[in-house]
Amino acid sequence: MRKFRIPKPPTATNKSIRFPDDVIKQVEDAIRGTSCSFSAFVVEAVRVALDNLREEEDENEKE
């Protein structure tokens, strides 16, 4: 059996970012009715974008 450990939240740093109004509206529309926050949505979107870039770099290195 795995031993229970109190989880440590990941470290985070505040960054101030300017978003175009139309992007803010689209994100807010996408998360409306969900339990997702604006910040959580943006963090996940950036993670996916970084993964995609990494995959593209890996594919380019193979060529």
PDBQT receptor file of N, H, CA, C and O in Angstrom, charges set to zero:
ATOM      1  N   MET A   1       0.842  -1.178   0.000  1.00  0.00    +0.000 N 
ATOM      2  CA  MET A   1       0.000   0.000   0.000  1.00  0.00    +0.000 C 
ATOM      3  C   MET A   1       0.888   1.243   0.000  1.00  0.00    +0.000 C 
ATOM      4  O   MET A   1       1.904   1.310   0.691  1.00  0.00    +0.000 OA
ATOM      5  N   ARG A   2       0.471   2.217  -0.794  1.00  0.00    +0.000 N 
ATOM      6  H   ARG A   2      -0.354   2.162  -1.356  1.00  0.00    +0.000 HD
ATOM      7  CA  ARG A   2       1.230   3.455  -0.893  1.00  0.00    +0.000 C 
ATOM      8  C   ARG A   2       0.981   4.320   0.329  1.00  0.00    +0.000 C 
ATOM      9  O   ARG A   2      -0.148   4.406   0.810  1.00  0.00    +0.000 OA
ATOM     10  N   LYS A   3       2.018   4.956   0.831  1.00  0.00    +0.000 N 
ATOM     11  H   LYS A   3       2.936   4.886   0.440  1.00  0.00    +0.000 HD
ATOM     12  CA  LYS A   3       1.907   5.814   2.009  1.00  0.00    +0.000 C 
ATOM     13  C   LYS A   3       1.337   7.174   1.615  1.00  0.00    +0.000 C 
ATOM     14  O   LYS A   3       1.756   7.773   0.624  1.00  0.00    +0.000 OA
ATOM     15  N   PHE A   4       0.370   7.654   2.407  1.00  0.00    +0.000 N 
ATOM     16  H   PHE A   4       0.029   7.168   3.212  1.00  0.00    +0.000 HD
ATOM     17  CA  PHE A   4      -0.220   8.967   2.148  1.00  0.00    +0.000 C 
ATOM     18  C   PHE A   4       0.748  10.062   2.543  1.00  0.00    +0.000 C 
ATOM     19  O   PHE A   4       1.349  10.029   3.616  1.00  0.00    +0.000 OA
ATOM     20  N   ARG A   5       0.886  11.033   1.653  1.00  0.00    +0.000 N 
ATOM     21  H   ARG A   5       0.398  11.060   0.781  1.00  0.00    +0.000 HD
ATOM     22  CA  ARG A   5       1.696  12.223   1.940  1.00  0.00    +0.000 C 
ATOM     23  C   ARG A   5       0.874  13.445   1.598  1.00  0.00    +0.000 C 
ATOM     24  O   ARG A   5       0.173  13.469   0.587  1.00  0.00    +0.000 OA
ATOM     25  N   ILE A   6       0.958  14.447   2.431  1.00  0.00    +0.000 N 
ATOM     26  H   ILE A   6       1.527  14.428   3.253  1.00  0.00    +0.000 HD
ATOM     27  CA  ILE A   6       0.232  15.682   2.151  1.00  0.00    +0.000 C 
ATOM     28  C   ILE A   6       0.856  16.307   0.904  1.00  0.00    +0.000 C 
ATOM     29  O   ILE A   6       2.061  16.557   0.876  1.00  0.00    +0.000 OA
ATOM     30  N   PRO A   7       0.042  16.561  -0.131  1.00  0.00    +0.000 N 
ATOM     31  CA  PRO A   7       0.604  17.093  -1.371  1.00  0.00    +0.000 C 
ATOM     32  C   PRO A   7       1.088  18.533  -1.215  1.00  0.00    +0.000 C 
ATOM     33  O   PRO A   7       0.522  19.322  -0.458  1.00  0.00    +0.000 OA
ATOM     34  N   LYS A   8       2.135  18.844  -1.942  1.00  0.00    +0.000 N 
ATOM     35  H   LYS A   8       2.595  18.202  -2.557  1.00  0.00    +0.000 HD
ATOM     36  CA  LYS A   8       2.660  20.202  -1.972  1.00  0.00    +0.000 C 
ATOM     37  C   LYS A   8       2.182  20.855  -3.265  1.00  0.00    +0.000 C 
ATOM     38  O   LYS A   8       2.399  20.318  -4.351  1.00  0.00    +0.000 OA
ATOM     39  N   PRO A   9       1.538  22.000  -3.151  1.00  0.00    +0.000 N 
ATOM     40  CA  PRO A   9       1.118  22.657  -4.386  1.00  0.00    +0.000 C 
ATOM     41  C   PRO A   9       2.340  23.093  -5.183  1.00  0.00    +0.000 C 
ATOM     42  O   PRO A   9       3.363  23.453  -4.601  1.00  0.00    +0.000 OA
ATOM     43  N   PRO A  10       2.242  23.064  -6.515  1.00  0.00    +0.000 N 
ATOM     44  CA  PRO A  10       3.384  23.490  -7.311  1.00  0.00    +0.000 C 
ATOM     45  C   PRO A  10       3.669  24.964  -7.085  1.00  0.00    +0.000 C 
ATOM     46  O   PRO A  10       2.764  25.752  -6.808  1.00  0.00    +0.000 OA
ATOM     47  N   THR A  11       4.931  25.323  -7.206  1.00  0.00    +0.000 N 
ATOM     48  H   THR A  11       5.666  24.683  -7.431  1.00  0.00    +0.000 HD
ATOM     49  CA  THR A  11       5.271  26.738  -7.066  1.00  0.00    +0.000 C 
ATOM     50  C   THR A  11       4.686  27.499  -8.246  1.00  0.00    +0.000 C 
ATOM     51  O   THR A  11       4.549  26.962  -9.346  1.00  0.00    +0.000 OA
ATOM     52  N   ALA A  12       4.352  28.725  -8.005  1.00  0.00    +0.000 N 
ATOM     53  H   ALA A  12       4.463  29.160  -7.112  1.00  0.00    +0.000 HD
ATOM     54  CA  ALA A  12       3.774  29.557  -9.056  1.00  0.00    +0.000 C 
ATOM     55  C   ALA A  12       4.249  30.989  -8.883  1.00  0.00    +0.000 C 
ATOM     56  O   ALA A  12       4.518  31.445  -7.771  1.00  0.00    +0.000 OA
ATOM     57  N   THR A  13       4.346  31.676  -9.985  1.00  0.00    +0.000 N 
ATOM     58  H   THR A  13       4.128  31.306 -10.888  1.00  0.00    +0.000 HD
ATOM     59  CA  THR A  13       4.752  33.071 -10.003  1.00  0.00    +0.000 C 
ATOM     60  C   THR A  13       3.702  33.862 -10.757  1.00  0.00    +0.000 C 
ATOM     61  O   THR A  13       3.236  33.435 -11.814  1.00  0.00    +0.000 OA
ATOM     62  N   ASN A  14       3.331  35.003 -10.224  1.00  0.00    +0.000 N 
ATOM     63  H   ASN A  14       3.709  35.349  -9.366  1.00  0.00    +0.000 HD
ATOM     64  CA  ASN A  14       2.383  35.864 -10.922  1.00  0.00    +0.000 C 
ATOM     65  C   ASN A  14       3.070  36.554 -12.090  1.00  0.00    +0.000 C 
ATOM     66  O   ASN A  14       4.169  37.092 -11.954  1.00  0.00    +0.000 OA
ATOM     67  N   LYS A  15       2.410  36.531 -13.231  1.00  0.00    +0.000 N 
ATOM     68  H   LYS A  15       1.517  36.094 -13.341  1.00  0.00    +0.000 HD
ATOM     69  CA  LYS A  15       2.870  37.256 -14.415  1.00  0.00    +0.000 C 
ATOM     70  C   LYS A  15       1.692  38.065 -14.912  1.00  0.00    +0.000 C 
ATOM     71  O   LYS A  15       0.571  37.564 -14.998  1.00  0.00    +0.000 OA
ATOM     72  N   SER A  16       1.947  39.287 -15.230  1.00  0.00    +0.000 N 
ATOM     73  H   SER A  16       2.858  39.694 -15.160  1.00  0.00    +0.000 HD
ATOM     74  CA  SER A  16       0.894  40.141 -15.757  1.00  0.00    +0.000 C 
ATOM     75  C   SER A  16       0.962  40.086 -17.282  1.00  0.00    +0.000 C 
ATOM     76  O   SER A  16       1.985  40.423 -17.878  1.00  0.00    +0.000 OA
ATOM     77  N   ILE A  17      -0.136  39.659 -17.907  1.00  0.00    +0.000 N 
ATOM     78  H   ILE A  17      -0.967  39.385 -17.423  1.00  0.00    +0.000 HD
ATOM     79  CA  ILE A  17      -0.169  39.504 -19.359  1.00  0.00    +0.000 C 
ATOM     80  C   ILE A  17      -1.337  40.295 -19.902  1.00  0.00    +0.000 C 
ATOM     81  O   ILE A  17      -2.425  40.279 -19.326  1.00  0.00    +0.000 OA
ATOM     82  N   ARG A  18      -1.121  40.984 -21.001  1.00  0.00    +0.000 N 
ATOM     83  H   ARG A  18      -0.238  40.997 -21.469  1.00  0.00    +0.000 HD
ATOM     84  CA  ARG A  18      -2.211  41.697 -21.661  1.00  0.00    +0.000 C 
ATOM     85  C   ARG A  18      -2.785  40.797 -22.740  1.00  0.00    +0.000 C 
ATOM     86  O   ARG A  18      -2.063  40.315 -23.612  1.00  0.00    +0.000 OA
ATOM     87  N   PHE A  19      -4.088  40.576 -22.672  1.00  0.00    +0.000 N 
ATOM     88  H   PHE A  19      -4.675  40.967 -21.963  1.00  0.00    +0.000 HD
ATOM     89  CA  PHE A  19      -4.785  39.783 -23.672  1.00  0.00    +0.000 C 
ATOM     90  C   PHE A  19      -5.679  40.707 -24.492  1.00  0.00    +0.000 C 
ATOM     91  O   PHE A  19      -6.287  41.630 -23.950  1.00  0.00    +0.000 OA
ATOM     92  N   PRO A  20      -5.757  40.461 -25.784  1.00  0.00    +0.000 N 
ATOM     93  CA  PRO A  20      -6.731  41.216 -26.570  1.00  0.00    +0.000 C 
ATOM     94  C   PRO A  20      -8.139  40.910 -26.052  1.00  0.00    +0.000 C 
ATOM     95  O   PRO A  20      -8.424  39.789 -25.631  1.00  0.00    +0.000 OA
ATOM     96  N   ASP A  21      -9.008  41.912 -26.087  1.00  0.00    +0.000 N 
ATOM     97  H   ASP A  21      -8.776  42.823 -26.428  1.00  0.00    +0.000 HD
ATOM     98  CA  ASP A  21     -10.365  41.755 -25.561  1.00  0.00    +0.000 C 
ATOM     99  C   ASP A  21     -11.099  40.584 -26.200  1.00  0.00    +0.000 C 
ATOM    100  O   ASP A  21     -11.847  39.879 -25.523  1.00  0.00    +0.000 OA
ATOM    101  N   ASP A  22     -10.889  40.369 -27.506  1.00  0.00    +0.000 N 
ATOM    102  H   ASP A  22     -10.280  40.942 -28.056  1.00  0.00    +0.000 HD
ATOM    103  CA  ASP A  22     -11.607  39.289 -28.173  1.00  0.00    +0.000 C 
ATOM    104  C   ASP A  22     -11.154  37.918 -27.675  1.00  0.00    +0.000 C 
ATOM    105  O   ASP A  22     -11.957  36.987 -27.618  1.00  0.00    +0.000 OA
ATOM    106  N   VAL A  23      -9.882  37.785 -27.316  1.00  0.00    +0.000 N 
ATOM    107  H   VAL A  23      -9.229  38.542 -27.362  1.00  0.00    +0.000 HD
ATOM    108  CA  VAL A  23      -9.377  36.516 -26.779  1.00  0.00    +0.000 C 
ATOM    109  C   VAL A  23      -9.962  36.269 -25.396  1.00  0.00    +0.000 C 
ATOM    110  O   VAL A  23     -10.357  35.147 -25.081  1.00  0.00    +0.000 OA
ATOM    111  N   ILE A  24     -10.020  37.302 -24.572  1.00  0.00    +0.000 N 
ATOM    112  H   ILE A  24      -9.699  38.214 -24.828  1.00  0.00    +0.000 HD
ATOM    113  CA  ILE A  24     -10.612  37.171 -23.238  1.00  0.00    +0.000 C 
ATOM    114  C   ILE A  24     -12.053  36.705 -23.364  1.00  0.00    +0.000 C 
ATOM    115  O   ILE A  24     -12.479  35.803 -22.642  1.00  0.00    +0.000 OA
ATOM    116  N   LYS A  25     -12.805  37.305 -24.270  1.00  0.00    +0.000 N 
ATOM    117  H   LYS A  25     -12.459  38.037 -24.857  1.00  0.00    +0.000 HD
ATOM    118  CA  LYS A  25     -14.206  36.929 -24.473  1.00  0.00    +0.000 C 
ATOM    119  C   LYS A  25     -14.320  35.474 -24.894  1.00  0.00    +0.000 C 
ATOM    120  O   LYS A  25     -15.183  34.753 -24.395  1.00  0.00    +0.000 OA
ATOM    121  N   GLN A  26     -13.458  35.030 -25.811  1.00  0.00    +0.000 N 
ATOM    122  H   GLN A  26     -12.756  35.616 -26.217  1.00  0.00    +0.000 HD
ATOM    123  CA  GLN A  26     -13.507  33.648 -26.282  1.00  0.00    +0.000 C 
ATOM    124  C   GLN A  26     -13.187  32.663 -25.158  1.00  0.00    +0.000 C 
ATOM    125  O   GLN A  26     -13.833  31.621 -25.045  1.00  0.00    +0.000 OA
ATOM    126  N   VAL A  27     -12.202  32.983 -24.335  1.00  0.00    +0.000 N 
ATOM    127  H   VAL A  27     -11.677  33.829 -24.427  1.00  0.00    +0.000 HD
ATOM    128  CA  VAL A  27     -11.851  32.103 -23.212  1.00  0.00    +0.000 C 
ATOM    129  C   VAL A  27     -13.001  32.067 -22.213  1.00  0.00    +0.000 C 
ATOM    130  O   VAL A  27     -13.395  30.996 -21.751  1.00  0.00    +0.000 OA
ATOM    131  N   GLU A  28     -13.539  33.235 -21.881  1.00  0.00    +0.000 N 
ATOM    132  H   GLU A  28     -13.219  34.105 -22.256  1.00  0.00    +0.000 HD
ATOM    133  CA  GLU A  28     -14.647  33.275 -20.928  1.00  0.00    +0.000 C 
ATOM    134  C   GLU A  28     -15.851  32.503 -21.446  1.00  0.00    +0.000 C 
ATOM    135  O   GLU A  28     -16.533  31.823 -20.679  1.00  0.00    +0.000 OA
ATOM    136  N   ASP A  29     -16.116  32.605 -22.748  1.00  0.00    +0.000 N 
ATOM    137  H   ASP A  29     -15.563  33.157 -23.372  1.00  0.00    +0.000 HD
ATOM    138  CA  ASP A  29     -17.217  31.831 -23.335  1.00  0.00    +0.000 C 
ATOM    139  C   ASP A  29     -16.938  30.335 -23.244  1.00  0.00    +0.000 C 
ATOM    140  O   ASP A  29     -17.844  29.548 -22.968  1.00  0.00    +0.000 OA
ATOM    141  N   ALA A  30     -15.687  29.939 -23.476  1.00  0.00    +0.000 N 
ATOM    142  H   ALA A  30     -14.951  30.577 -23.701  1.00  0.00    +0.000 HD
ATOM    143  CA  ALA A  30     -15.317  28.525 -23.469  1.00  0.00    +0.000 C 
ATOM    144  C   ALA A  30     -15.442  27.908 -22.078  1.00  0.00    +0.000 C 
ATOM    145  O   ALA A  30     -15.791  26.734 -21.953  1.00  0.00    +0.000 OA
ATOM    146  N   ILE A  31     -15.163  28.681 -21.040  1.00  0.00    +0.000 N 
ATOM    147  H   ILE A  31     -14.880  29.635 -21.142  1.00  0.00    +0.000 HD
ATOM    148  CA  ILE A  31     -15.170  28.129 -19.681  1.00  0.00    +0.000 C 
ATOM    149  C   ILE A  31     -16.484  28.372 -18.946  1.00  0.00    +0.000 C 
ATOM    150  O   ILE A  31     -16.677  27.867 -17.840  1.00  0.00    +0.000 OA
ATOM    151  N   ARG A  32     -17.382  29.137 -19.549  1.00  0.00    +0.000 N 
ATOM    152  H   ARG A  32     -17.225  29.547 -20.447  1.00  0.00    +0.000 HD
ATOM    153  CA  ARG A  32     -18.671  29.409 -18.901  1.00  0.00    +0.000 C 
ATOM    154  C   ARG A  32     -19.389  28.096 -18.599  1.00  0.00    +0.000 C 
ATOM    155  O   ARG A  32     -19.479  27.215 -19.454  1.00  0.00    +0.000 OA
ATOM    156  N   GLY A  33     -19.892  27.979 -17.391  1.00  0.00    +0.000 N 
ATOM    157  H   GLY A  33     -19.819  28.695 -16.696  1.00  0.00    +0.000 HD
ATOM    158  CA  GLY A  33     -20.614  26.777 -16.992  1.00  0.00    +0.000 C 
ATOM    159  C   GLY A  33     -19.724  25.637 -16.548  1.00  0.00    +0.000 C 
ATOM    160  O   GLY A  33     -20.216  24.548 -16.253  1.00  0.00    +0.000 OA
ATOM    161  N   THR A  34     -18.424  25.866 -16.494  1.00  0.00    +0.000 N 
ATOM    162  H   THR A  34     -18.025  26.751 -16.734  1.00  0.00    +0.000 HD
ATOM    163  CA  THR A  34     -17.493  24.844 -16.023  1.00  0.00    +0.000 C 
ATOM    164  C   THR A  34     -16.887  25.316 -14.702  1.00  0.00    +0.000 C 
ATOM    165  O   THR A  34     -17.131  26.442 -14.268  1.00  0.00    +0.000 OA
ATOM    166  N   SER A  35     -16.113  24.469 -14.081  1.00  0.00    +0.000 N 
ATOM    167  H   SER A  35     -15.915  23.555 -14.434  1.00  0.00    +0.000 HD
ATOM    168  CA  SER A  35     -15.425  24.870 -12.848  1.00  0.00    +0.000 C 
ATOM    169  C   SER A  35     -14.010  25.363 -13.148  1.00  0.00    +0.000 C 
ATOM    170  O   SER A  35     -13.219  25.578 -12.230  1.00  0.00    +0.000 OA
ATOM    171  N   CYS A  36     -13.693  25.540 -14.423  1.00  0.00    +0.000 N 
ATOM    172  H   CYS A  36     -14.336  25.365 -15.169  1.00  0.00    +0.000 HD
ATOM    173  CA  CYS A  36     -12.356  25.968 -14.840  1.00  0.00    +0.000 C 
ATOM    174  C   CYS A  36     -12.220  27.481 -14.700  1.00  0.00    +0.000 C 
ATOM    175  O   CYS A  36     -13.114  28.229 -15.096  1.00  0.00    +0.000 OA
ATOM    176  N   SER A  37     -11.104  27.924 -14.138  1.00  0.00    +0.000 N 
ATOM    177  H   SER A  37     -10.378  27.316 -13.817  1.00  0.00    +0.000 HD
ATOM    178  CA  SER A  37     -10.826  29.354 -14.036  1.00  0.00    +0.000 C 
ATOM    179  C   SER A  37     -10.109  29.835 -15.294  1.00  0.00    +0.000 C 
ATOM    180  O   SER A  37      -9.563  29.039 -16.058  1.00  0.00    +0.000 OA
ATOM    181  N   PHE A  38     -10.120  31.132 -15.489  1.00  0.00    +0.000 N 
ATOM    182  H   PHE A  38     -10.564  31.778 -14.869  1.00  0.00    +0.000 HD
ATOM    183  CA  PHE A  38      -9.414  31.725 -16.621  1.00  0.00    +0.000 C 
ATOM    184  C   PHE A  38      -7.939  31.325 -16.582  1.00  0.00    +0.000 C 
ATOM    185  O   PHE A  38      -7.367  30.925 -17.596  1.00  0.00    +0.000 OA
ATOM    186  N   SER A  39      -7.337  31.437 -15.406  1.00  0.00    +0.000 N 
ATOM    187  H   SER A  39      -7.802  31.762 -14.582  1.00  0.00    +0.000 HD
ATOM    188  CA  SER A  39      -5.908  31.104 -15.266  1.00  0.00    +0.000 C 
ATOM    189  C   SER A  39      -5.629  29.645 -15.582  1.00  0.00    +0.000 C 
ATOM    190  O   SER A  39      -4.669  29.329 -16.284  1.00  0.00    +0.000 OA
ATOM    191  N   ALA A  40      -6.470  28.754 -15.065  1.00  0.00    +0.000 N 
ATOM    192  H   ALA A  40      -7.251  29.011 -14.495  1.00  0.00    +0.000 HD
ATOM    193  CA  ALA A  40      -6.264  27.323 -15.323  1.00  0.00    +0.000 C 
ATOM    194  C   ALA A  40      -6.370  27.028 -16.817  1.00  0.00    +0.000 C 
ATOM    195  O   ALA A  40      -5.596  26.233 -17.350  1.00  0.00    +0.000 OA
ATOM    196  N   PHE A  41      -7.313  27.657 -17.487  1.00  0.00    +0.000 N 
ATOM    197  H   PHE A  41      -7.942  28.303 -17.055  1.00  0.00    +0.000 HD
ATOM    198  CA  PHE A  41      -7.476  27.467 -18.927  1.00  0.00    +0.000 C 
ATOM    199  C   PHE A  41      -6.222  27.921 -19.669  1.00  0.00    +0.000 C 
ATOM    200  O   PHE A  41      -5.715  27.211 -20.537  1.00  0.00    +0.000 OA
ATOM    201  N   VAL A  42      -5.726  29.108 -19.324  1.00  0.00    +0.000 N 
ATOM    202  H   VAL A  42      -6.138  29.685 -18.619  1.00  0.00    +0.000 HD
ATOM    203  CA  VAL A  42      -4.547  29.658 -20.004  1.00  0.00    +0.000 C 
ATOM    204  C   VAL A  42      -3.313  28.800 -19.731  1.00  0.00    +0.000 C 
ATOM    205  O   VAL A  42      -2.521  28.550 -20.640  1.00  0.00    +0.000 OA
ATOM    206  N   VAL A  43      -3.143  28.352 -18.499  1.00  0.00    +0.000 N 
ATOM    207  H   VAL A  43      -3.786  28.555 -17.761  1.00  0.00    +0.000 HD
ATOM    208  CA  VAL A  43      -1.988  27.504 -18.171  1.00  0.00    +0.000 C 
ATOM    209  C   VAL A  43      -2.033  26.219 -18.988  1.00  0.00    +0.000 C 
ATOM    210  O   VAL A  43      -1.016  25.806 -19.546  1.00  0.00    +0.000 OA
ATOM    211  N   GLU A  44      -3.199  25.582 -19.064  1.00  0.00    +0.000 N 
ATOM    212  H   GLU A  44      -4.025  25.917 -18.610  1.00  0.00    +0.000 HD
ATOM    213  CA  GLU A  44      -3.314  24.342 -19.830  1.00  0.00    +0.000 C 
ATOM    214  C   GLU A  44      -3.077  24.590 -21.313  1.00  0.00    +0.000 C 
ATOM    215  O   GLU A  44      -2.433  23.782 -21.982  1.00  0.00    +0.000 OA
ATOM    216  N   ALA A  45      -3.590  25.697 -21.830  1.00  0.00    +0.000 N 
ATOM    217  H   ALA A  45      -4.113  26.354 -21.287  1.00  0.00    +0.000 HD
ATOM    218  CA  ALA A  45      -3.387  26.031 -23.245  1.00  0.00    +0.000 C 
ATOM    219  C   ALA A  45      -1.903  26.236 -23.548  1.00  0.00    +0.000 C 
ATOM    220  O   ALA A  45      -1.420  25.800 -24.593  1.00  0.00    +0.000 OA
ATOM    221  N   VAL A  46      -1.192  26.885 -22.658  1.00  0.00    +0.000 N 
ATOM    222  H   VAL A  46      -1.585  27.239 -21.810  1.00  0.00    +0.000 HD
ATOM    223  CA  VAL A  46       0.247  27.097 -22.849  1.00  0.00    +0.000 C 
ATOM    224  C   VAL A  46       0.991  25.772 -22.773  1.00  0.00    +0.000 C 
ATOM    225  O   VAL A  46       1.912  25.537 -23.554  1.00  0.00    +0.000 OA
ATOM    226  N   ARG A  47       0.605  24.904 -21.845  1.00  0.00    +0.000 N 
ATOM    227  H   ARG A  47      -0.143  25.095 -21.210  1.00  0.00    +0.000 HD
ATOM    228  CA  ARG A  47       1.250  23.580 -21.746  1.00  0.00    +0.000 C 
ATOM    229  C   ARG A  47       1.060  22.786 -23.038  1.00  0.00    +0.000 C 
ATOM    230  O   ARG A  47       2.002  22.167 -23.532  1.00  0.00    +0.000 OA
ATOM    231  N   VAL A  48      -0.147  22.804 -23.580  1.00  0.00    +0.000 N 
ATOM    232  H   VAL A  48      -0.913  23.307 -23.178  1.00  0.00    +0.000 HD
ATOM    233  CA  VAL A  48      -0.414  22.081 -24.828  1.00  0.00    +0.000 C 
ATOM    234  C   VAL A  48       0.409  22.686 -25.959  1.00  0.00    +0.000 C 
ATOM    235  O   VAL A  48       0.986  21.954 -26.763  1.00  0.00    +0.000 OA
ATOM    236  N   ALA A  49       0.471  24.012 -26.030  1.00  0.00    +0.000 N 
ATOM    237  H   ALA A  49       0.003  24.607 -25.376  1.00  0.00    +0.000 HD
ATOM    238  CA  ALA A  49       1.259  24.668 -27.072  1.00  0.00    +0.000 C 
ATOM    239  C   ALA A  49       2.732  24.295 -26.960  1.00  0.00    +0.000 C 
ATOM    240  O   ALA A  49       3.384  24.042 -27.973  1.00  0.00    +0.000 OA
ATOM    241  N   LEU A  50       3.261  24.259 -25.743  1.00  0.00    +0.000 N 
ATOM    242  H   LEU A  50       2.731  24.464 -24.920  1.00  0.00    +0.000 HD
ATOM    243  CA  LEU A  50       4.669  23.882 -25.546  1.00  0.00    +0.000 C 
ATOM    244  C   LEU A  50       4.918  22.436 -25.950  1.00  0.00    +0.000 C 
ATOM    245  O   LEU A  50       5.938  22.128 -26.567  1.00  0.00    +0.000 OA
ATOM    246  N   ASP A  51       3.985  21.541 -25.602  1.00  0.00    +0.000 N 
ATOM    247  H   ASP A  51       3.156  21.791 -25.101  1.00  0.00    +0.000 HD
ATOM    248  CA  ASP A  51       4.103  20.138 -26.016  1.00  0.00    +0.000 C 
ATOM    249  C   ASP A  51       4.114  20.029 -27.538  1.00  0.00    +0.000 C 
ATOM    250  O   ASP A  51       4.915  19.287 -28.106  1.00  0.00    +0.000 OA
ATOM    251  N   ASN A  52       3.223  20.769 -28.194  1.00  0.00    +0.000 N 
ATOM    252  H   ASN A  52       2.572  21.372 -27.732  1.00  0.00    +0.000 HD
ATOM    253  CA  ASN A  52       3.164  20.746 -29.652  1.00  0.00    +0.000 C 
ATOM    254  C   ASN A  52       4.474  21.238 -30.269  1.00  0.00    +0.000 C 
ATOM    255  O   ASN A  52       4.970  20.653 -31.232  1.00  0.00    +0.000 OA
ATOM    256  N   LEU A  53       5.024  22.302 -29.718  1.00  0.00    +0.000 N 
ATOM    257  H   LEU A  53       4.621  22.778 -28.936  1.00  0.00    +0.000 HD
ATOM    258  CA  LEU A  53       6.304  22.812 -30.222  1.00  0.00    +0.000 C 
ATOM    259  C   LEU A  53       7.409  21.777 -30.061  1.00  0.00    +0.000 C 
ATOM    260  O   LEU A  53       8.219  21.577 -30.966  1.00  0.00    +0.000 OA
ATOM    261  N   ARG A  54       7.439  21.118 -28.899  1.00  0.00    +0.000 N 
ATOM    262  H   ARG A  54       6.781  21.280 -28.163  1.00  0.00    +0.000 HD
ATOM    263  CA  ARG A  54       8.445  20.096 -28.640  1.00  0.00    +0.000 C 
ATOM    264  C   ARG A  54       8.316  18.942 -29.631  1.00  0.00    +0.000 C 
ATOM    265  O   ARG A  54       9.317  18.452 -30.154  1.00  0.00    +0.000 OA
ATOM    266  N   GLU A  55       7.089  18.516 -29.885  1.00  0.00    +0.000 N 
ATOM    267  H   GLU A  55       6.276  18.915 -29.460  1.00  0.00    +0.000 HD
ATOM    268  CA  GLU A  55       6.852  17.438 -30.843  1.00  0.00    +0.000 C 
ATOM    269  C   GLU A  55       7.302  17.841 -32.241  1.00  0.00    +0.000 C 
ATOM    270  O   GLU A  55       7.896  17.033 -32.954  1.00  0.00    +0.000 OA
ATOM    271  N   GLU A  56       7.028  19.080 -32.642  1.00  0.00    +0.000 N 
ATOM    272  H   GLU A  56       6.545  19.737 -32.062  1.00  0.00    +0.000 HD
ATOM    273  CA  GLU A  56       7.458  19.566 -33.953  1.00  0.00    +0.000 C 
ATOM    274  C   GLU A  56       8.980  19.585 -34.048  1.00  0.00    +0.000 C 
ATOM    275  O   GLU A  56       9.550  19.200 -35.069  1.00  0.00    +0.000 OA
ATOM    276  N   GLU A  57       9.637  20.039 -32.972  1.00  0.00    +0.000 N 
ATOM    277  H   GLU A  57       9.174  20.352 -32.143  1.00  0.00    +0.000 HD
ATOM    278  CA  GLU A  57      11.104  20.065 -32.956  1.00  0.00    +0.000 C 
ATOM    279  C   GLU A  57      11.665  18.655 -33.088  1.00  0.00    +0.000 C 
ATOM    280  O   GLU A  57      12.621  18.427 -33.828  1.00  0.00    +0.000 OA
ATOM    281  N   ASP A  58      11.061  17.703 -32.360  1.00  0.00    +0.000 N 
ATOM    282  H   ASP A  58      10.284  17.888 -31.758  1.00  0.00    +0.000 HD
ATOM    283  CA  ASP A  58      11.516  16.309 -32.435  1.00  0.00    +0.000 C 
ATOM    284  C   ASP A  58      11.356  15.759 -33.846  1.00  0.00    +0.000 C 
ATOM    285  O   ASP A  58      12.240  15.069 -34.353  1.00  0.00    +0.000 OA
ATOM    286  N   GLU A  59      10.224  16.066 -34.478  1.00  0.00    +0.000 N 
ATOM    287  H   GLU A  59       9.505  16.627 -34.066  1.00  0.00    +0.000 HD
ATOM    288  CA  GLU A  59       9.988  15.597 -35.845  1.00  0.00    +0.000 C 
ATOM    289  C   GLU A  59      10.988  16.212 -36.818  1.00  0.00    +0.000 C 
ATOM    290  O   GLU A  59      11.474  15.539 -37.726  1.00  0.00    +0.000 OA
ATOM    291  N   ASN A  60      11.294  17.507 -36.622  1.00  0.00    +0.000 N 
ATOM    292  H   ASN A  60      10.898  18.054 -35.884  1.00  0.00    +0.000 HD
ATOM    293  CA  ASN A  60      12.256  18.175 -37.506  1.00  0.00    +0.000 C 
ATOM    294  C   ASN A  60      13.661  17.629 -37.338  1.00  0.00    +0.000 C 
ATOM    295  O   ASN A  60      14.426  17.584 -38.301  1.00  0.00    +0.000 OA
ATOM    296  N   GLU A  61      14.011  17.214 -36.128  1.00  0.00    +0.000 N 
ATOM    297  H   GLU A  61      13.389  17.251 -35.345  1.00  0.00    +0.000 HD
ATOM    298  CA  GLU A  61      15.332  16.650 -35.886  1.00  0.00    +0.000 C 
ATOM    299  C   GLU A  61      15.495  15.295 -36.556  1.00  0.00    +0.000 C 
ATOM    300  O   GLU A  61      16.604  14.908 -36.923  1.00  0.00    +0.000 OA
ATOM    301  N   LYS A  62      14.379  14.566 -36.717  1.00  0.00    +0.000 N 
ATOM    302  H   LYS A  62      13.478  14.880 -36.418  1.00  0.00    +0.000 HD
ATOM    303  CA  LYS A  62      14.427  13.252 -37.337  1.00  0.00    +0.000 C 
ATOM    304  C   LYS A  62      14.621  13.339 -38.843  1.00  0.00    +0.000 C 
ATOM    305  O   LYS A  62      15.080  12.382 -39.467  1.00  0.00    +0.000 OA
ATOM    306  N   GLU A  63      14.278  14.474 -39.428  1.00  0.00    +0.000 N 
ATOM    307  H   GLU A  63      13.905  15.252 -38.921  1.00  0.00    +0.000 HD
ATOM    308  CA  GLU A  63      14.363  14.628 -40.899  1.00  0.00    +0.000 C 
ATOM    309  C   GLU A  63      15.791  14.838 -41.350  1.00  0.00    +0.000 C 
ATOM    310  O   GLU A  63      16.046  14.984 -42.545  1.00  0.00    +0.000 OA
TER     311      GLU A  63
